[in-house]
Amino acid sequence: MNRLTTEKRRAVVVALVEGNSIRATGRMTGVAKGTILKLLGDLGRACSDFQDGALQGLKCRRVQCDEIWSFVGMKQKTAALKGRTDAGDVWTWTAIDADSKLAVAWRVGNRGAATARDFIQTLADRLANRIQLTTDGHKVYIEAIEAAFGSDVDYSMLIKLYGQEPGGEGRYSPAKCIGTQTVCCTGSPDPKHVSTSYVERQNLTMRMSMRRFTRLTNAFSKKVENLEAAVALHFMWYNFGRIHQTLRVTPAMAAGVTDHVWTLDDVIGLLEAAEKKAVSN
């Protein structure tokens, strides 16, 4: 069976991690759309499996959580009209270490309680010590955090208050934030560190680094599996390969997970190792 060379794989992956769409990547590299999607899916799974093992025993102190919206196939309103259950709104839940900027955990799914429980449990399982945790005011966090952490967490919600502004149905930008309200839910969180600023900045990084997250886009995911693979690849490169401008090292280095900056060849090597293992089995 024909297979892309490492050089061609590198060209595809560098285009994807720098925010290009699947079709644009195909035009730039000369690789067929279906081949790019297969590479993305296989590499995404390899990246996810690797980080499941590597992001363990993390000594974070302050973690921030948030959810970022996207859609699969079509917007939720259109999906509802067409009776489509495999399309519509999708949310990516993210958890960021405020000190190392490491993406500690993430989950692609809906915005309901079950997804929240899976996401928060993954976060809890990857930590080695008690943390201060801040989320937005989404109520499903409360039960999920109690189930995963119990009383072994200093947890607070940061609720943003928005004013009323004219705009009507065609308005695109959100209402103006006129203040915040802090709600202490568990433990004794330090008020100085009750913030979601870093994880909200990560939302911008995701929208800039993955074409399918761009607002008002026509480069949206057609299948949720493709979105999951793109997110796994993004966080692999963000954590291990991209030097943070403030820290001057990668988030994984700052968190003590690795001692060097990963190259694209290192990332692609995860897939090649998985392929060799599959052949030997």
TASUL-V104845 format. One record per pair of residues at least 24 apart in sequence whose ideal C-beta (glycine too) atoms are under 7 Angstrom apart, sorted by the first residue. I is the first residue (numbers start at 0). J is the second residue. Records with the same first field share a line. If there is no record, write none. Layout:
I = J, J
This chain:
3 = 30, 34, 38
5 = 264, 267
8 = 38, 267
9 = 263, 264, 267
11 = 35, 38
12 = 42, 263, 266, 267
13 = 263
15 = 39, 232
16 = 208, 232, 233, 236
18 = 207, 208, 209, 210
19 = 210
20 = 210, 218
36 = 225
39 = 225, 228, 229, 232
40 = 224, 225, 228
41 = 270
42 = 232, 270
43 = 227, 228, 229, 231, 232
44 = 228
45 = 269, 270, 273
46 = 231, 232, 235, 266, 269
47 = 231
49 = 269
50 = 234, 235
53 = 256
54 = 103, 125, 256
55 = 125
56 = 127
57 = 103, 125, 126, 127, 254
58 = 127, 128
59 = 96, 103, 126, 130
60 = 98, 130, 131
61 = 97, 98, 130, 131, 192
62 = 94, 95, 96, 97, 103, 130, 132
63 = 95, 97, 133, 194, 195, 197, 198
64 = 92, 93, 94, 132, 134, 198
65 = 93, 135, 195, 198, 199, 202
66 = 90, 91, 92, 110, 137
67 = 91, 93, 202, 205
69 = 211, 212, 219, 226
70 = 219
71 = 219, 220, 221, 222, 223, 226
72 = 221
89 = 223, 226
91 = 230
92 = 118
93 = 198, 201
94 = 122
95 = 197, 198, 201
96 = 254
97 = 197
99 = 250, 253, 254
100 = 197, 243, 246, 250, 253
101 = 238, 250, 251, 253, 254
102 = 201, 234, 237, 238, 250
105 = 230, 234
107 = 223, 226, 227, 230
111 = 139
112 = 139, 142, 143
115 = 139, 140, 143
116 = 143, 146
119 = 143, 144, 147
120 = 147
123 = 147, 148
131 = 188, 189, 192
133 = 157, 193, 194, 195
135 = 195
141 = 184
144 = 185
150 = 185, 186
152 = 185, 186
153 = 185, 186, 187, 188
154 = 184, 185, 186, 188
155 = 181, 182, 183, 184, 188, 193
156 = 182, 184
157 = 181, 193, 194, 195
158 = 182
204 = 237
205 = 233
208 = 233
209 = 233
235 = 266
236 = 266
240 = 266
